[in-house]
Amino acid sequence: MSVWRSLLRKSGFPTSPIDTRLVAERAQTSGDTPGERAARLEQTLHEYVDTLGTAHPRSIAARNNLASKYAQIGRRSSAVAQFEQALADAVPALGEEHPQTDVIRENLALSYEDTGRYADAASLWEVLLTQRQNRLGAGADETVAARTRLADCYRRTGSSDAAIVHYERAIEDATGATPQSLDKLRLGLAKALGAAGRHDDAAPQLRMVLAQRTRRLGSKHHDTLAVLHRLALAYRKAGRDLEAVEHLRTAYRRCLSAAGDPEVRLLTMRVRRDLAGALRAIGSEKEAAALF
């Protein structure tokens, strides 16, 4: 699940008696339900707006935090509306490139993604990427994160070529990334390449992820087997049926030996189906029929 970022504790705004009181109230009500905590944040926002106005930094931060809570408890449309208002207030009050504006814009982009509005999210990630690249450099973690999100949104909206460019650049820039983060980037790139019909180019990305997961998780782990299955399908779509059969046979054999895992059992059925189809494609009808 995506994480929406809070502002009040990181805002750097001067404290006041109302801030101290609110922190104390939150500490005393940590056992409240999510709905009750949202109601308390609504009250906080109303107090700030009534006393300071909508464009005051504390009001903007309070609106962002309320929107974050809405997003966390599944009130998606309310979250979007509050993030949009917070951004509209933050730009003239704090500045287009202020760190708090950056946080709100990122939160709104995540909220757009959460509601399936990937084109709207992409437009925000484009701004964030440009600003972070100029301010922090291309290799900064926050810059790479923005580029990755932008690539994901491009892929989901069918802009495969643009997605490929940004995935490749993110992999190049993510010099300090964890193996898990690189896996995610390579899998996204493989999806974008596949969507562009470049299945032969997708295969090396999947092979690298497969090698990493085999070392890290073992050859019979569900996540490793899922990538092996995807690699076999990439070979199939590329017209490399013999390689597809070879990898599907390996995947099927490993799935059967790890069938105690419920997730692996479900994967086994998909692998068996795809192996049968690949066997028929190379004329091995008898072996395909034996699978059923």
Summary of the structure (lengths in Angstrom):
residues: 292
radius of gyration: 24.1
end to end distance: 38.1
largest distance: 79.8
contacts: 919
relative contact order: 0.05
helix: 77%
strand: 0%
